[in-house]
Amino acid sequence: MAVRQPPASDGHQGLASDLGQLRGRFPGWFFTSVWAAAGSGPDRRLLVGQRRGIVLSDWSTKALAAKIRAEDGG
């Protein structure tokens, strides 16, 4: 049985490319995504970054990167 990933309904065209960009910009952080499904609306993808017990998440790459920069002190 093949597993299909939901279509990007939150404006993300390259699902792997934005995670790859985060990995390249923030070495030492682990990145993944989680799909949130709603019966009455489009599915959305939550981006998650983790390092040394700190877990940050946001709906957009830009917002998650800002949180990581703040956590890293700059």
PEWO-V321589 format. One record per residue. N is the residue number from 1. PHI is phi in whole degrees, -180 to 180 (* if undefined). Layout:
N;PHI  N;PHI
//
This chain:
1;*  2;-84  3;-101  4;-105  5;-88  6;-61  7;-65  8;-74  9;-102  10;-111  11;93  12;-85  13;-91  14;-108  15;-64  16;-79  17;-69  18;-72  19;-66  20;-63  21;-64  22;-62  23;-61  24;-70  25;-81  26;-130  27;-63  28;95  29;-97  30;-103  31;-122  32;-153  33;-136  34;-131  35;-90  36;-110  37;-108  38;-124  39;-64  40;-105  41;-145  42;-73  43;-69  44;-131  45;-111  46;-99  47;-91  48;-130  49;-123  50;-139  51;-158  52;46  53;83  54;-96  55;-123  56;-121  57;-148  58;-166  59;-81  60;-126  61;-61  62;-61  63;-68  64;-66  65;-61  66;-65  67;-64  68;-66  69;-60  70;-63  71;-65  72;-80  73;89  74;171
//
